[in-house]
Structure formats: structure tokens, C-alpha cells
């Protein structure tokens, strides 16, 4: 194993961690203004949710921690999250 193998493995790990919640981010960005307006007129809630999911991806957070962070933003943001199939799975119970 060369000294570069470890560096390549670390770089791959960092890249993959940044992609952890990429599908969720794309789904959130794909919500129509009408979908969001049906829940809240405040588009800042949608923006805050995207920011939290991006942060979770960058920090490689678990799904449980992501769900907790979303819950901290409030019930309206949880309703927005439930509009996406992948994030709605976090709130099944």
C-alpha cells in the first residue's frame, strides 16, 4: 500500500460523505412553489430545511440526527420534509 492510497481513500470518503443526502436535497429543490405554499406561505422554512439537509450531508450525520435537526426547525418544516419520499421515511412511526 503506497502512501497515496490512504490519501485517496480519505478523499473518496469525504466525497461520498458530501453525497450522503444528495437525493434528498434534489427532491427538496424539486418541490413546486404550490407544494410549499400548500403548507406555508413562508419560503424561508423550505430554505432552512435545504440548509439543514446540506449540513447533514457535509457533516455525515446519521438519519436519526438529521431527523432531530429537522424537528428542531418546527412542525411546518417537518410537513415540508414529508413531501419528499426519502425524508418522509425519517418520520414514519
LOVEX-216259 format. One line per field, with one value per residue: x negated, y negated, z negated of N, C-alpha, C, O in turn. Coordinates in Angstrom, 3 decimals, padded with zeros to 6 digits. Each point is the difference from the previous one (the first is absolute). Example, Ala and Ser with C-alpha at 12.3 -4.5 7.8 and 13.67 -1.06 7.14 Angstrom:
// LOVEX-216259
n_px: (-013.190;001.386)
n_py: (005.690;-001.069)
n_pz: (-007.800;001.385)
ca_px: (000.890;-000.820)
ca_py: (-001.190;-001.190)
ca_pz: (000.000;-000.060)
c_px: (-000.900;000.770)
c_py: (-001.200;-001.090)
c_pz: (000.000;-000.730)
o_px: (-001.036;-000.509)
o_py: (000.019;-001.108)
o_pz: (-000.665;-000.169)
This chain:
// LOVEX-216259
n_px: (-000.850;001.023;-001.923;-000.527;-001.119;-001.832;-001.917;-001.115;-001.327;-002.019;-001.653;-001.048;-001.606;-002.004;-001.348;-001.133;-001.880;-001.728;-000.853;-001.146;-000.439;-001.676;-000.094;-001.076;-002.248;-000.915;-000.162;-001.748;-001.986;000.070;-000.704;001.957;-000.186;000.487;-001.690;-001.491;000.373;-000.466;-002.186;-001.223;000.930;-000.107;-000.361;000.683;002.241;001.098;000.305;001.666;002.021;000.638;000.757;002.136;001.519;000.415;001.310;002.205;000.842;000.544;001.980;000.878;001.394;000.088;000.499;-001.180;-002.116;-000.342;000.212;-001.828;-001.596;000.355;-000.490;-002.214;-000.109;000.210;001.722;-000.287;-001.476;000.828;001.252;-001.204;-000.777;001.655;-000.690;-001.477;000.044;-001.436;000.622;001.154;-001.563;-000.722;001.510;-001.397;002.184)
n_py: (001.169;-000.690;-001.090;000.786;001.905;-000.162;-000.552;001.652;001.309;-000.849;000.172;001.979;000.431;-000.936;001.058;001.829;-000.550;-000.555;002.037;-000.379;-002.174;001.118;002.160;000.468;000.125;001.900;001.641;-000.087;000.735;002.200;-000.395;000.990;-001.532;001.062;001.084;-001.250;-000.675;001.847;-000.328;-000.717;-001.542;001.260;-001.641;-001.582;000.071;-000.964;-002.210;-000.713;000.126;-001.537;-001.917;000.027;-000.358;-002.113;-001.245;000.291;-001.219;-002.162;-000.207;000.078;-001.720;000.344;002.109;001.499;000.370;001.465;002.194;000.951;000.634;002.001;001.892;000.335;001.174;002.052;-000.648;-002.173;-000.565;000.084;-001.752;-001.737;-000.099;-000.673;-002.121;000.111;000.726;-001.138;-001.960;000.261;000.556;-002.006;-000.356;001.496;-000.275)
n_pz: (000.000;001.859;000.284;002.031;-000.330;-001.294;001.043;001.038;-001.256;-000.541;001.515;000.177;-001.499;000.389;001.440;-000.617;-001.093;001.312;000.274;-001.873;-000.196;000.977;-000.581;-001.913;000.088;000.763;-001.524;-001.417;000.732;-000.491;-002.095;000.335;001.624;001.922;001.058;001.113;002.112;001.202;000.361;001.754;-001.312;-001.850;001.469;-001.435;-000.009;001.683;-000.053;-001.310;000.958;001.486;-000.864;-000.674;001.614;000.631;-001.310;000.254;001.693;-000.239;-001.029;002.083;000.390;-002.203;000.580;-001.164;000.632;001.671;-000.402;-000.901;001.441;000.961;-001.083;000.151;001.896;-000.883;-001.306;-000.443;-001.589;-002.070;-000.640;-000.731;-002.110;-001.358;000.231;-001.688;002.115;001.279;000.874;001.904;001.525;000.705;001.612;000.910;-000.139)
ca_px: (000.850;-000.831;000.429;001.105;001.237;000.769;000.528;001.093;001.132;000.582;000.679;001.227;000.920;000.522;000.888;001.219;000.735;000.678;001.099;000.856;001.410;000.176;001.344;000.957;-000.148;000.604;001.453;000.471;-000.096;000.994;001.358;000.538;000.473;001.350;-000.139;-000.447;001.058;001.088;-000.372;-000.345;-000.367;-001.352;-000.989;-001.210;000.037;-000.527;-001.428;-000.637;-000.031;-001.071;-001.266;-000.230;-000.333;-001.360;-000.922;-000.052;-000.805;-001.391;-000.509;000.222;000.857;000.895;001.390;000.649;-000.405;000.651;001.409;000.044;-000.275;001.187;001.034;-000.317;000.460;001.424;000.986;000.196;-001.129;000.206;001.010;-000.677;-000.874;000.838;000.402;-000.977;000.049;-001.130;000.034;001.199;-000.349;-000.585;001.059;000.938;000.067)
ca_py: (-001.169;-001.201;-001.088;-000.699;000.774;-000.550;-001.304;000.234;000.537;-001.109;-000.887;000.693;-000.047;-001.367;-000.230;000.775;-000.596;-001.186;000.454;000.856;-000.375;-000.716;000.272;-000.755;-001.406;-000.158;000.096;-001.249;-001.057;000.294;-000.329;-001.178;-001.069;000.343;000.998;-000.696;-000.940;000.759;000.228;-001.267;-001.072;-000.412;000.785;000.134;001.333;000.905;-000.309;000.494;001.457;000.354;-000.298;001.033;001.256;-000.179;000.066;001.411;000.679;-000.417;000.499;001.441;000.309;001.145;-000.345;-000.376;-001.364;-000.858;-000.116;-000.852;-001.378;-000.475;-000.217;-001.239;-001.127;-000.166;000.877;-000.381;000.529;001.450;000.222;-000.171;001.170;001.155;-000.076;000.739;001.406;000.442;-000.628;000.425;001.242;-000.325;-000.342;001.114;000.674)
ca_pz: (000.000;000.077;-000.891;000.649;-000.146;-001.126;000.411;000.948;-000.760;-000.753;000.949;000.415;-001.124;-000.114;001.135;-000.211;-001.117;000.510;000.844;-000.822;000.088;001.262;000.533;-000.798;000.377;001.335;-000.154;-000.600;001.011;001.017;-000.438;000.689;-000.896;-000.435;-001.066;-001.204;-000.390;-000.599;-001.395;-000.635;000.929;-000.344;000.741;-000.813;-000.603;001.024;000.107;-001.229;000.086;000.933;-000.682;-001.016;000.684;000.532;-001.129;-000.407;001.004;-000.160;-001.276;000.000;-001.149;000.127;000.298;-001.260;-000.323;000.986;-000.398;-001.194;000.432;000.712;-001.022;-000.711;000.815;-000.235;000.640;001.400;000.765;000.056;001.045;001.301;000.167;000.316;001.406;000.793;-000.424;-000.808;-001.320;-000.732;-000.682;-001.308;-000.947;-000.080;-001.309)
c_px: (-000.901;000.528;001.175;001.324;000.869;000.610;001.172;001.238;000.682;000.783;001.302;001.041;000.631;000.972;001.319;000.833;000.771;001.191;001.053;001.484;000.298;001.394;001.055;-000.032;000.660;001.519;000.573;-000.010;001.056;001.435;000.465;000.376;001.399;-000.028;-000.351;001.094;001.184;-000.259;-000.214;-000.302;-001.446;-001.024;-001.307;-000.041;-000.601;-001.509;-000.761;-000.130;-001.114;-001.359;-000.343;-000.402;-001.401;-001.035;-000.160;-000.860;-001.481;-000.630;000.198;000.822;000.859;001.410;000.736;-000.347;000.625;001.461;000.142;-000.217;001.203;001.115;-000.232;000.465;001.503;000.882;000.204;-001.111;000.095;001.027;-000.616;-000.862;000.803;000.516;-000.981;-000.034;-001.142;000.003;001.219;-000.264;-000.574;001.062;001.096;-000.037;001.408)
c_py: (-001.239;-001.075;-000.766;000.738;-000.537;-001.339;000.154;000.521;-001.087;-000.939;000.628;-000.040;-001.364;-000.294;000.724;-000.560;-001.221;000.362;000.753;-000.312;-000.757;000.220;-000.813;-001.479;-000.252;000.068;-001.280;-001.138;000.181;-000.278;-001.278;-001.074;000.277;001.025;-000.676;-000.932;000.712;000.261;-001.316;-001.067;-000.447;000.883;000.154;001.360;001.023;-000.183;000.527;001.516;000.453;-000.217;001.081;001.322;-000.090;000.121;001.443;000.802;-000.316;000.575;001.505;000.449;001.228;-000.493;-000.440;-001.439;-000.982;-000.215;-000.911;-001.463;-000.597;-000.299;-001.301;-001.232;-000.209;000.885;-000.323;000.582;001.525;000.325;-000.146;001.221;001.230;-000.006;000.736;001.442;000.411;-000.617;000.432;001.295;-000.269;-000.203;001.052;000.573;000.205)
c_pz: (000.000;-000.935;000.588;-000.134;-001.128;000.365;000.963;-000.722;-000.815;000.912;000.486;-001.109;-000.163;001.129;-000.206;-001.142;000.478;000.868;-000.796;000.164;001.303;000.600;-000.742;000.371;001.348;-000.078;-000.591;001.005;001.082;-000.416;000.690;-001.018;-000.541;-001.136;-001.321;-000.509;-000.641;-001.487;-000.726;001.053;-000.202;000.719;-000.771;-000.689;000.956;000.125;-001.215;000.032;000.932;-000.659;-001.026;000.654;000.609;-001.108;-000.474;000.963;-000.187;-001.262;-000.165;-001.212;000.286;000.344;-001.262;-000.375;000.979;-000.374;-001.218;000.374;000.732;-001.000;-000.764;000.770;-000.113;000.853;001.476;000.872;000.107;001.081;001.387;000.278;000.409;001.435;000.910;-000.501;-000.932;-001.396;-000.798;-000.755;-001.395;-001.072;-000.056;-001.407;-000.446)
o_px: (-000.842;001.120;000.723;001.064;001.213;001.149;000.994;001.121;001.228;001.089;001.018;001.182;001.201;001.037;001.067;001.229;001.131;000.885;000.974;000.806;000.910;000.603;000.925;001.042;000.696;000.690;001.052;000.934;000.390;000.912;-000.749;000.237;000.330;000.778;000.563;000.262;000.699;000.932;000.487;-000.566;-000.528;-000.236;-000.848;-001.083;-000.763;-000.745;-001.094;-001.010;-000.751;-000.902;-001.154;-000.880;-000.759;-001.036;-001.109;-000.740;-000.845;-001.186;-000.331;-000.330;000.296;000.318;000.853;000.865;000.414;000.488;000.920;000.669;000.311;000.679;000.955;000.237;000.507;-000.450;000.219;000.255;-000.358;-000.179;000.326;000.019;-000.461;000.536;000.306;-000.034;000.227;-000.295;-000.055;000.630;000.112;-000.292;001.107;-001.069;000.233)
o_py: (-000.163;000.091;-000.681;-000.611;-000.139;-000.280;-000.718;-000.409;-000.040;-000.455;-000.684;-000.221;-000.108;-000.623;-000.577;000.035;-000.227;-000.829;000.485;000.916;-000.828;-000.941;-000.542;-000.648;-000.999;-000.750;-000.472;-000.801;-000.960;000.075;-000.972;000.297;-000.389;-000.094;000.321;-000.055;-000.586;000.259;-000.192;000.311;-000.777;001.135;000.811;000.517;000.869;000.977;000.548;000.548;000.916;000.824;000.421;000.699;000.967;000.640;000.437;000.894;000.894;000.327;000.567;000.985;000.319;-001.182;-000.886;-000.751;-001.089;-001.129;-000.815;-000.885;-001.180;-001.020;-000.680;-001.051;-001.058;000.651;000.905;000.498;000.569;000.965;000.769;000.539;000.809;001.005;000.244;000.233;000.707;000.687;000.051;000.261;000.842;000.087;-000.287;000.360;000.551)
o_pz: (-000.883;-000.504;-000.728;000.103;000.157;-000.344;-000.104;000.303;-000.075;-000.349;000.111;000.266;-000.250;-000.229;000.210;000.057;-000.431;000.217;000.576;000.159;000.053;000.517;000.606;000.107;000.179;000.691;000.429;000.056;000.664;000.824;000.111;-001.171;-001.121;-000.950;-001.047;-001.202;-000.827;-000.762;-001.114;001.048;000.797;-000.413;000.371;-000.274;-000.421;000.075;000.137;-000.441;-000.335;000.148;-000.091;-000.502;-000.055;000.180;-000.310;-000.411;000.038;-000.017;-001.041;-000.662;001.151;-000.137;000.050;-000.450;-000.395;000.041;-000.063;-000.533;-000.161;000.115;-000.378;-000.594;000.373;000.943;000.805;001.096;001.031;000.742;000.905;001.106;000.805;000.468;001.168;-001.209;-000.982;-000.977;-001.229;-001.025;-000.891;-001.193;-000.456;-000.493;-001.076)
